[in-house]
Amino acid sequence: MEENAVVTPDEVVTDTITNLFTYANYFLVAALVVLLTYMTIRDFKKKQREKKLSQEREAYNNQFDNEEEKEEL
């Protein structure tokens, strides 16, 4: 036989508030994980782009350096 548990309104309110804060914390943690992942990917792409630009700049400068050496000869 089942016994009916007596639940007071105080307990219901307390449990509801606790559940709301628990889910809010889960949401905030998930948002932080997404934000950190986004920032990491953005920084990685930015470093790759800077590296590519520096290589292109170096190749461009070397091209003119080689032309100047040929003119000197």
PyMOL Python script that loads the backbone (N, CA, C, O; Angstrom):
from pymol import cmd

cmd.read_pdbstr("""\
ATOM      1  N   MET A   1       0.828  -1.169   0.000  1.00  0.00           N
ATOM      2  CA  MET A   1       0.000   0.000   0.000  1.00  0.00           C
ATOM      3  C   MET A   1       0.884   1.249   0.000  1.00  0.00           C
ATOM      4  O   MET A   1       1.922   1.312   0.660  1.00  0.00           O
ATOM      5  N   GLU A   2       0.436   2.216  -0.753  1.00  0.00           N
ATOM      6  CA  GLU A   2       1.194   3.451  -0.858  1.00  0.00           C
ATOM      7  C   GLU A   2       0.810   4.396   0.261  1.00  0.00           C
ATOM      8  O   GLU A   2      -0.353   4.539   0.639  1.00  0.00           O
ATOM      9  N   GLU A   3       1.846   5.028   0.768  1.00  0.00           N
ATOM     10  CA  GLU A   3       1.582   6.041   1.784  1.00  0.00           C
ATOM     11  C   GLU A   3       1.700   7.406   1.116  1.00  0.00           C
ATOM     12  O   GLU A   3       2.666   7.667   0.399  1.00  0.00           O
ATOM     13  N   ASN A   4       0.749   8.250   1.342  1.00  0.00           N
ATOM     14  CA  ASN A   4       0.795   9.592   0.768  1.00  0.00           C
ATOM     15  C   ASN A   4       1.734  10.458   1.596  1.00  0.00           C
ATOM     16  O   ASN A   4       1.556  10.624   2.803  1.00  0.00           O
ATOM     17  N   ALA A   5       2.738  11.005   0.916  1.00  0.00           N
ATOM     18  CA  ALA A   5       3.673  11.881   1.607  1.00  0.00           C
ATOM     19  C   ALA A   5       3.057  13.275   1.684  1.00  0.00           C
ATOM     20  O   ALA A   5       2.458  13.762   0.725  1.00  0.00           O
ATOM     21  N   VAL A   6       3.214  13.884   2.808  1.00  0.00           N
ATOM     22  CA  VAL A   6       2.683  15.229   2.991  1.00  0.00           C
ATOM     23  C   VAL A   6       3.731  16.221   2.497  1.00  0.00           C
ATOM     24  O   VAL A   6       4.854  16.258   3.001  1.00  0.00           O
ATOM     25  N   VAL A   7       3.349  17.020   1.508  1.00  0.00           N
ATOM     26  CA  VAL A   7       4.266  18.016   0.945  1.00  0.00           C
ATOM     27  C   VAL A   7       3.705  19.395   1.248  1.00  0.00           C
ATOM     28  O   VAL A   7       2.574  19.718   0.884  1.00  0.00           O
ATOM     29  N   THR A   8       4.503  20.188   1.912  1.00  0.00           N
ATOM     30  CA  THR A   8       4.054  21.534   2.262  1.00  0.00           C
ATOM     31  C   THR A   8       4.407  22.490   1.122  1.00  0.00           C
ATOM     32  O   THR A   8       5.324  22.217   0.348  1.00  0.00           O
ATOM     33  N   PRO A   9       3.696  23.590   1.016  1.00  0.00           N
ATOM     34  CA  PRO A   9       4.000  24.570  -0.033  1.00  0.00           C
ATOM     35  C   PRO A   9       5.432  25.102   0.073  1.00  0.00           C
ATOM     36  O   PRO A   9       6.049  25.428  -0.941  1.00  0.00           O
ATOM     37  N   ASP A  10       5.956  25.188   1.288  1.00  0.00           N
ATOM     38  CA  ASP A  10       7.346  25.631   1.461  1.00  0.00           C
ATOM     39  C   ASP A  10       8.316  24.707   0.742  1.00  0.00           C
ATOM     40  O   ASP A  10       9.249  25.165   0.082  1.00  0.00           O
ATOM     41  N   GLU A  11       8.090  23.403   0.871  1.00  0.00           N
ATOM     42  CA  GLU A  11       8.967  22.434   0.217  1.00  0.00           C
ATOM     43  C   GLU A  11       8.868  22.526  -1.300  1.00  0.00           C
ATOM     44  O   GLU A  11       9.872  22.417  -2.004  1.00  0.00           O
ATOM     45  N   VAL A  12       7.658  22.728  -1.796  1.00  0.00           N
ATOM     46  CA  VAL A  12       7.464  22.853  -3.245  1.00  0.00           C
ATOM     47  C   VAL A  12       8.201  24.072  -3.765  1.00  0.00           C
ATOM     48  O   VAL A  12       8.896  23.990  -4.777  1.00  0.00           O
ATOM     49  N   VAL A  13       8.060  25.195  -3.091  1.00  0.00           N
ATOM     50  CA  VAL A  13       8.729  26.426  -3.517  1.00  0.00           C
ATOM     51  C   VAL A  13      10.250  26.257  -3.449  1.00  0.00           C
ATOM     52  O   VAL A  13      10.965  26.655  -4.368  1.00  0.00           O
ATOM     53  N   THR A  14      10.733  25.672  -2.369  1.00  0.00           N
ATOM     54  CA  THR A  14      12.169  25.461  -2.212  1.00  0.00           C
ATOM     55  C   THR A  14      12.715  24.551  -3.304  1.00  0.00           C
ATOM     56  O   THR A  14      13.758  24.838  -3.891  1.00  0.00           O
ATOM     57  N   ASP A  15      12.014  23.458  -3.575  1.00  0.00           N
ATOM     58  CA  ASP A  15      12.453  22.539  -4.625  1.00  0.00           C
ATOM     59  C   ASP A  15      12.425  23.205  -6.000  1.00  0.00           C
ATOM     60  O   ASP A  15      13.320  22.994  -6.818  1.00  0.00           O
ATOM     61  N   THR A  16      11.399  24.004  -6.247  1.00  0.00           N
ATOM     62  CA  THR A  16      11.296  24.696  -7.534  1.00  0.00           C
ATOM     63  C   THR A  16      12.440  25.684  -7.713  1.00  0.00           C
ATOM     64  O   THR A  16      13.058  25.736  -8.776  1.00  0.00           O
ATOM     65  N   ILE A  17      12.719  26.454  -6.694  1.00  0.00           N
ATOM     66  CA  ILE A  17      13.812  27.430  -6.771  1.00  0.00           C
ATOM     67  C   ILE A  17      15.149  26.716  -6.945  1.00  0.00           C
ATOM     68  O   ILE A  17      15.990  27.143  -7.736  1.00  0.00           O
ATOM     69  N   THR A  18      15.337  25.633  -6.205  1.00  0.00           N
ATOM     70  CA  THR A  18      16.583  24.865  -6.331  1.00  0.00           C
ATOM     71  C   THR A  18      16.743  24.330  -7.749  1.00  0.00           C
ATOM     72  O   THR A  18      17.830  24.399  -8.321  1.00  0.00           O
ATOM     73  N   ASN A  19      15.667  23.800  -8.314  1.00  0.00           N
ATOM     74  CA  ASN A  19      15.726  23.282  -9.681  1.00  0.00           C
ATOM     75  C   ASN A  19      16.028  24.392 -10.680  1.00  0.00           C
ATOM     76  O   ASN A  19      16.816  24.196 -11.605  1.00  0.00           O
ATOM     77  N   LEU A  20      15.408  25.555 -10.500  1.00  0.00           N
ATOM     78  CA  LEU A  20      15.667  26.669 -11.413  1.00  0.00           C
ATOM     79  C   LEU A  20      17.135  27.089 -11.372  1.00  0.00           C
ATOM     80  O   LEU A  20      17.747  27.308 -12.418  1.00  0.00           O
ATOM     81  N   PHE A  21      17.695  27.201 -10.183  1.00  0.00           N
ATOM     82  CA  PHE A  21      19.103  27.591 -10.074  1.00  0.00           C
ATOM     83  C   PHE A  21      20.020  26.512 -10.633  1.00  0.00           C
ATOM     84  O   PHE A  21      21.053  26.815 -11.231  1.00  0.00           O
ATOM     85  N   THR A  22      19.645  25.266 -10.440  1.00  0.00           N
ATOM     86  CA  THR A  22      20.458  24.171 -10.975  1.00  0.00           C
ATOM     87  C   THR A  22      20.503  24.242 -12.495  1.00  0.00           C
ATOM     88  O   THR A  22      21.575  24.147 -13.091  1.00  0.00           O
ATOM     89  N   TYR A  23      19.337  24.408 -13.127  1.00  0.00           N
ATOM     90  CA  TYR A  23      19.305  24.474 -14.591  1.00  0.00           C
ATOM     91  C   TYR A  23      19.953  25.753 -15.106  1.00  0.00           C
ATOM     92  O   TYR A  23      20.563  25.749 -16.175  1.00  0.00           O
ATOM     93  N   ALA A  24      19.829  26.839 -14.362  1.00  0.00           N
ATOM     94  CA  ALA A  24      20.506  28.079 -14.763  1.00  0.00           C
ATOM     95  C   ALA A  24      22.017  27.881 -14.736  1.00  0.00           C
ATOM     96  O   ALA A  24      22.723  28.372 -15.616  1.00  0.00           O
ATOM     97  N   ASN A  25      22.513  27.170 -13.737  1.00  0.00           N
ATOM     98  CA  ASN A  25      23.951  26.887 -13.681  1.00  0.00           C
ATOM     99  C   ASN A  25      24.392  26.010 -14.837  1.00  0.00           C
ATOM    100  O   ASN A  25      25.453  26.238 -15.420  1.00  0.00           O
ATOM    101  N   TYR A  26      23.584  25.000 -15.180  1.00  0.00           N
ATOM    102  CA  TYR A  26      23.911  24.162 -16.338  1.00  0.00           C
ATOM    103  C   TYR A  26      23.987  25.005 -17.603  1.00  0.00           C
ATOM    104  O   TYR A  26      24.898  24.842 -18.415  1.00  0.00           O
ATOM    105  N   PHE A  27      23.024  25.906 -17.764  1.00  0.00           N
ATOM    106  CA  PHE A  27      22.997  26.765 -18.944  1.00  0.00           C
ATOM    107  C   PHE A  27      24.230  27.662 -18.985  1.00  0.00           C
ATOM    108  O   PHE A  27      24.838  27.826 -20.043  1.00  0.00           O
ATOM    109  N   LEU A  28      24.606  28.242 -17.851  1.00  0.00           N
ATOM    110  CA  LEU A  28      25.779  29.114 -17.821  1.00  0.00           C
ATOM    111  C   LEU A  28      27.057  28.350 -18.128  1.00  0.00           C
ATOM    112  O   LEU A  28      27.923  28.862 -18.838  1.00  0.00           O
ATOM    113  N   VAL A  29      27.191  27.156 -17.616  1.00  0.00           N
ATOM    114  CA  VAL A  29      28.377  26.344 -17.905  1.00  0.00           C
ATOM    115  C   VAL A  29      28.428  26.007 -19.386  1.00  0.00           C
ATOM    116  O   VAL A  29      29.492  26.083 -20.001  1.00  0.00           O
ATOM    117  N   ALA A  30      27.291  25.635 -19.969  1.00  0.00           N
ATOM    118  CA  ALA A  30      27.251  25.333 -21.396  1.00  0.00           C
ATOM    119  C   ALA A  30      27.607  26.571 -22.219  1.00  0.00           C
ATOM    120  O   ALA A  30      28.327  26.471 -23.212  1.00  0.00           O
ATOM    121  N   ALA A  31      27.108  27.726 -21.813  1.00  0.00           N
ATOM    122  CA  ALA A  31      27.418  28.970 -22.532  1.00  0.00           C
ATOM    123  C   ALA A  31      28.915  29.280 -22.443  1.00  0.00           C
ATOM    124  O   ALA A  31      29.513  29.718 -23.426  1.00  0.00           O
ATOM    125  N   LEU A  32      29.518  29.059 -21.287  1.00  0.00           N
ATOM    126  CA  LEU A  32      30.954  29.296 -21.136  1.00  0.00           C
ATOM    127  C   LEU A  32      31.768  28.346 -22.013  1.00  0.00           C
ATOM    128  O   LEU A  32      32.761  28.754 -22.615  1.00  0.00           O
ATOM    129  N   VAL A  33      31.357  27.100 -22.085  1.00  0.00           N
ATOM    130  CA  VAL A  33      32.062  26.136 -22.935  1.00  0.00           C
ATOM    131  C   VAL A  33      31.978  26.561 -24.395  1.00  0.00           C
ATOM    132  O   VAL A  33      32.975  26.511 -25.115  1.00  0.00           O
ATOM    133  N   VAL A  34      30.801  26.976 -24.833  1.00  0.00           N
ATOM    134  CA  VAL A  34      30.638  27.433 -26.216  1.00  0.00           C
ATOM    135  C   VAL A  34      31.485  28.667 -26.468  1.00  0.00           C
ATOM    136  O   VAL A  34      32.137  28.765 -27.507  1.00  0.00           O
ATOM    137  N   LEU A  35      31.487  29.603 -25.543  1.00  0.00           N
ATOM    138  CA  LEU A  35      32.265  30.830 -25.703  1.00  0.00           C
ATOM    139  C   LEU A  35      33.761  30.544 -25.766  1.00  0.00           C
ATOM    140  O   LEU A  35      34.461  31.085 -26.622  1.00  0.00           O
ATOM    141  N   LEU A  36      34.251  29.702 -24.872  1.00  0.00           N
ATOM    142  CA  LEU A  36      35.677  29.369 -24.887  1.00  0.00           C
ATOM    143  C   LEU A  36      36.069  28.628 -26.161  1.00  0.00           C
ATOM    144  O   LEU A  36      37.151  28.854 -26.703  1.00  0.00           O
ATOM    145  N   THR A  37      35.200  27.749 -26.637  1.00  0.00           N
ATOM    146  CA  THR A  37      35.473  27.042 -27.892  1.00  0.00           C
ATOM    147  C   THR A  37      35.529  28.030 -29.047  1.00  0.00           C
ATOM    148  O   THR A  37      36.438  27.966 -29.874  1.00  0.00           O
ATOM    149  N   TYR A  38      34.565  28.942 -29.110  1.00  0.00           N
ATOM    150  CA  TYR A  38      34.548  29.958 -30.166  1.00  0.00           C
ATOM    151  C   TYR A  38      35.811  30.818 -30.137  1.00  0.00           C
ATOM    152  O   TYR A  38      36.420  31.075 -31.176  1.00  0.00           O
ATOM    153  N   MET A  39      36.198  31.257 -28.944  1.00  0.00           N
ATOM    154  CA  MET A  39      37.381  32.113 -28.827  1.00  0.00           C
ATOM    155  C   MET A  39      38.652  31.358 -29.223  1.00  0.00           C
ATOM    156  O   MET A  39      39.542  31.932 -29.850  1.00  0.00           O
ATOM    157  N   THR A  40      38.737  30.093 -28.865  1.00  0.00           N
ATOM    158  CA  THR A  40      39.910  29.296 -29.218  1.00  0.00           C
ATOM    159  C   THR A  40      40.010  29.127 -30.721  1.00  0.00           C
ATOM    160  O   THR A  40      41.087  29.285 -31.297  1.00  0.00           O
ATOM    161  N   ILE A  41      38.894  28.806 -31.359  1.00  0.00           N
ATOM    162  CA  ILE A  41      38.893  28.640 -32.821  1.00  0.00           C
ATOM    163  C   ILE A  41      39.213  29.960 -33.502  1.00  0.00           C
ATOM    164  O   ILE A  41      39.968  29.989 -34.474  1.00  0.00           O
ATOM    165  N   ARG A  42      38.647  31.056 -33.003  1.00  0.00           N
ATOM    166  CA  ARG A  42      38.900  32.372 -33.596  1.00  0.00           C
ATOM    167  C   ARG A  42      40.380  32.742 -33.493  1.00  0.00           C
ATOM    168  O   ARG A  42      40.968  33.225 -34.461  1.00  0.00           O
ATOM    169  N   ASP A  43      40.979  32.517 -32.326  1.00  0.00           N
ATOM    170  CA  ASP A  43      42.396  32.826 -32.150  1.00  0.00           C
ATOM    171  C   ASP A  43      43.268  31.958 -33.040  1.00  0.00           C
ATOM    172  O   ASP A  43      44.257  32.435 -33.595  1.00  0.00           O
ATOM    173  N   PHE A  44      42.907  30.681 -33.180  1.00  0.00           N
ATOM    174  CA  PHE A  44      43.681  29.776 -34.021  1.00  0.00           C
ATOM    175  C   PHE A  44      43.632  30.231 -35.477  1.00  0.00           C
ATOM    176  O   PHE A  44      44.657  30.250 -36.159  1.00  0.00           O
ATOM    177  N   LYS A  45      42.444  30.597 -35.951  1.00  0.00           N
ATOM    178  CA  LYS A  45      42.317  31.075 -37.335  1.00  0.00           C
ATOM    179  C   LYS A  45      43.076  32.386 -37.531  1.00  0.00           C
ATOM    180  O   LYS A  45      43.686  32.605 -38.578  1.00  0.00           O
ATOM    181  N   LYS A  46      43.037  33.251 -36.524  1.00  0.00           N
ATOM    182  CA  LYS A  46      43.733  34.537 -36.619  1.00  0.00           C
ATOM    183  C   LYS A  46      45.241  34.322 -36.719  1.00  0.00           C
ATOM    184  O   LYS A  46      45.912  34.984 -37.510  1.00  0.00           O
ATOM    185  N   LYS A  47      45.778  33.389 -35.912  1.00  0.00           N
ATOM    186  CA  LYS A  47      47.210  33.103 -35.968  1.00  0.00           C
ATOM    187  C   LYS A  47      47.596  32.492 -37.308  1.00  0.00           C
ATOM    188  O   LYS A  47      48.655  32.806 -37.852  1.00  0.00           O
ATOM    189  N   GLN A  48      46.739  31.615 -37.846  1.00  0.00           N
ATOM    190  CA  GLN A  48      47.023  31.025 -39.146  1.00  0.00           C
ATOM    191  C   GLN A  48      47.044  32.103 -40.225  1.00  0.00           C
ATOM    192  O   GLN A  48      47.923  32.105 -41.087  1.00  0.00           O
ATOM    193  N   ARG A  49      46.079  33.015 -40.177  1.00  0.00           N
ATOM    194  CA  ARG A  49      46.013  34.091 -41.162  1.00  0.00           C
ATOM    195  C   ARG A  49      47.248  34.990 -41.066  1.00  0.00           C
ATOM    196  O   ARG A  49      47.825  35.370 -42.084  1.00  0.00           O
ATOM    197  N   GLU A  50      47.650  35.330 -39.835  1.00  0.00           N
ATOM    198  CA  GLU A  50      48.837  36.170 -39.658  1.00  0.00           C
ATOM    199  C   GLU A  50      50.090  35.459 -40.174  1.00  0.00           C
ATOM    200  O   GLU A  50      50.952  36.084 -40.790  1.00  0.00           O
ATOM    201  N   LYS A  51      50.186  34.167 -39.923  1.00  0.00           N
ATOM    202  CA  LYS A  51      51.331  33.401 -40.402  1.00  0.00           C
ATOM    203  C   LYS A  51      51.363  33.392 -41.929  1.00  0.00           C
ATOM    204  O   LYS A  51      52.422  33.570 -42.531  1.00  0.00           O
ATOM    205  N   LYS A  52      50.205  33.186 -42.554  1.00  0.00           N
ATOM    206  CA  LYS A  52      50.134  33.170 -44.019  1.00  0.00           C
ATOM    207  C   LYS A  52      50.500  34.538 -44.582  1.00  0.00           C
ATOM    208  O   LYS A  52      51.229  34.627 -45.570  1.00  0.00           O
ATOM    209  N   LEU A  53      50.000  35.605 -43.959  1.00  0.00           N
ATOM    210  CA  LEU A  53      50.321  36.950 -44.439  1.00  0.00           C
ATOM    211  C   LEU A  53      51.810  37.250 -44.286  1.00  0.00           C
ATOM    212  O   LEU A  53      52.406  37.873 -45.165  1.00  0.00           O
ATOM    213  N   SER A  54      52.407  36.820 -43.198  1.00  0.00           N
ATOM    214  CA  SER A  54      53.843  37.074 -43.020  1.00  0.00           C
ATOM    215  C   SER A  54      54.661  36.285 -44.041  1.00  0.00           C
ATOM    216  O   SER A  54      55.679  36.778 -44.528  1.00  0.00           O
ATOM    217  N   GLN A  55      54.229  35.067 -44.371  1.00  0.00           N
ATOM    218  CA  GLN A  55      54.931  34.297 -45.399  1.00  0.00           C
ATOM    219  C   GLN A  55      54.803  34.967 -46.759  1.00  0.00           C
ATOM    220  O   GLN A  55      55.777  35.047 -47.508  1.00  0.00           O
ATOM    221  N   GLU A  56      53.602  35.449 -47.082  1.00  0.00           N
ATOM    222  CA  GLU A  56      53.413  36.145 -48.354  1.00  0.00           C
ATOM    223  C   GLU A  56      54.233  37.438 -48.405  1.00  0.00           C
ATOM    224  O   GLU A  56      54.822  37.769 -49.433  1.00  0.00           O
ATOM    225  N   ARG A  57      54.262  38.155 -47.292  1.00  0.00           N
ATOM    226  CA  ARG A  57      55.043  39.396 -47.230  1.00  0.00           C
ATOM    227  C   ARG A  57      56.532  39.102 -47.415  1.00  0.00           C
ATOM    228  O   ARG A  57      57.238  39.822 -48.121  1.00  0.00           O
ATOM    229  N   GLU A  58      56.994  38.028 -46.765  1.00  0.00           N
ATOM    230  CA  GLU A  58      58.400  37.641 -46.891  1.00  0.00           C
ATOM    231  C   GLU A  58      58.730  37.248 -48.323  1.00  0.00           C
ATOM    232  O   GLU A  58      59.776  37.629 -48.849  1.00  0.00           O
ATOM    233  N   ALA A  59      57.847  36.490 -48.952  1.00  0.00           N
ATOM    234  CA  ALA A  59      58.063  36.087 -50.347  1.00  0.00           C
ATOM    235  C   ALA A  59      58.064  37.308 -51.248  1.00  0.00           C
ATOM    236  O   ALA A  59      58.871  37.387 -52.175  1.00  0.00           O
ATOM    237  N   TYR A  60      57.192  38.249 -51.000  1.00  0.00           N
ATOM    238  CA  TYR A  60      57.121  39.477 -51.801  1.00  0.00           C
ATOM    239  C   TYR A  60      58.398  40.295 -51.647  1.00  0.00           C
ATOM    240  O   TYR A  60      58.942  40.798 -52.630  1.00  0.00           O
ATOM    241  N   ASN A  61      58.879  40.430 -50.393  1.00  0.00           N
ATOM    242  CA  ASN A  61      60.110  41.175 -50.156  1.00  0.00           C
ATOM    243  C   ASN A  61      61.311  40.463 -50.777  1.00  0.00           C
ATOM    244  O   ASN A  61      62.199  41.117 -51.323  1.00  0.00           O
ATOM    245  N   ASN A  62      61.347  39.141 -50.700  1.00  0.00           N
ATOM    246  CA  ASN A  62      62.446  38.388 -51.289  1.00  0.00           C
ATOM    247  C   ASN A  62      62.468  38.533 -52.802  1.00  0.00           C
ATOM    248  O   ASN A  62      63.538  38.548 -53.409  1.00  0.00           O
ATOM    249  N   GLN A  63      61.316  38.637 -53.403  1.00  0.00           N
ATOM    250  CA  GLN A  63      61.242  38.803 -54.851  1.00  0.00           C
ATOM    251  C   GLN A  63      61.952  40.094 -55.259  1.00  0.00           C
ATOM    252  O   GLN A  63      62.727  40.096 -56.215  1.00  0.00           O
ATOM    253  N   PHE A  64      61.695  41.183 -54.548  1.00  0.00           N
ATOM    254  CA  PHE A  64      62.339  42.448 -54.881  1.00  0.00           C
ATOM    255  C   PHE A  64      63.816  42.440 -54.520  1.00  0.00           C
ATOM    256  O   PHE A  64      64.621  43.062 -55.211  1.00  0.00           O
ATOM    257  N   ASP A  65      64.185  41.747 -53.450  1.00  0.00           N
ATOM    258  CA  ASP A  65      65.594  41.637 -53.097  1.00  0.00           C
ATOM    259  C   ASP A  65      66.356  40.904 -54.187  1.00  0.00           C
ATOM    260  O   ASP A  65      67.470  41.296 -54.534  1.00  0.00           O
ATOM    261  N   ASN A  66      65.773  39.846 -54.730  1.00  0.00           N
ATOM    262  CA  ASN A  66      66.417  39.091 -55.802  1.00  0.00           C
ATOM    263  C   ASN A  66      66.546  39.937 -57.063  1.00  0.00           C
ATOM    264  O   ASN A  66      67.564  39.847 -57.750  1.00  0.00           O
ATOM    265  N   GLU A  67      65.551  40.751 -57.387  1.00  0.00           N
ATOM    266  CA  GLU A  67      65.620  41.618 -58.563  1.00  0.00           C
ATOM    267  C   GLU A  67      66.711  42.660 -58.388  1.00  0.00           C
ATOM    268  O   GLU A  67      67.436  42.956 -59.338  1.00  0.00           O
ATOM    269  N   GLU A  68      66.840  43.217 -57.202  1.00  0.00           N
ATOM    270  CA  GLU A  68      67.878  44.224 -56.953  1.00  0.00           C
ATOM    271  C   GLU A  68      69.261  43.600 -57.079  1.00  0.00           C
ATOM    272  O   GLU A  68      70.169  44.249 -57.597  1.00  0.00           O
ATOM    273  N   GLU A  69      69.453  42.379 -56.630  1.00  0.00           N
ATOM    274  CA  GLU A  69      70.753  41.701 -56.748  1.00  0.00           C
ATOM    275  C   GLU A  69      71.092  41.460 -58.202  1.00  0.00           C
ATOM    276  O   GLU A  69      72.258  41.580 -58.580  1.00  0.00           O
ATOM    277  N   LYS A  70      70.128  41.128 -59.022  1.00  0.00           N
ATOM    278  CA  LYS A  70      70.369  40.897 -60.447  1.00  0.00           C
ATOM    279  C   LYS A  70      70.769  42.188 -61.137  1.00  0.00           C
ATOM    280  O   LYS A  70      71.623  42.177 -62.023  1.00  0.00           O
ATOM    281  N   GLU A  71      70.158  43.312 -60.741  1.00  0.00           N
ATOM    282  CA  GLU A  71      70.478  44.597 -61.335  1.00  0.00           C
ATOM    283  C   GLU A  71      71.896  45.028 -60.961  1.00  0.00           C
ATOM    284  O   GLU A  71      72.572  45.670 -61.764  1.00  0.00           O
ATOM    285  N   GLU A  72      72.347  44.695 -59.782  1.00  0.00           N
ATOM    286  CA  GLU A  72      73.691  45.070 -59.337  1.00  0.00           C
ATOM    287  C   GLU A  72      74.755  44.330 -60.121  1.00  0.00           C
ATOM    288  O   GLU A  72      75.850  44.848 -60.339  1.00  0.00           O
ATOM    289  N   LEU A  73      74.431  43.114 -60.545  1.00  0.00           N
ATOM    290  CA  LEU A  73      75.426  42.323 -61.299  1.00  0.00           C
ATOM    291  C   LEU A  73      75.516  42.899 -62.669  1.00  0.00           C
ATOM    292  O   LEU A  73      76.286  42.408 -63.495  1.00  0.00           O
TER     293      LEU A  73
END
""", "prot")
cmd.dss("prot")
cmd.show_as("cartoon", "prot")
cmd.util.cbc("prot")
cmd.orient("prot")
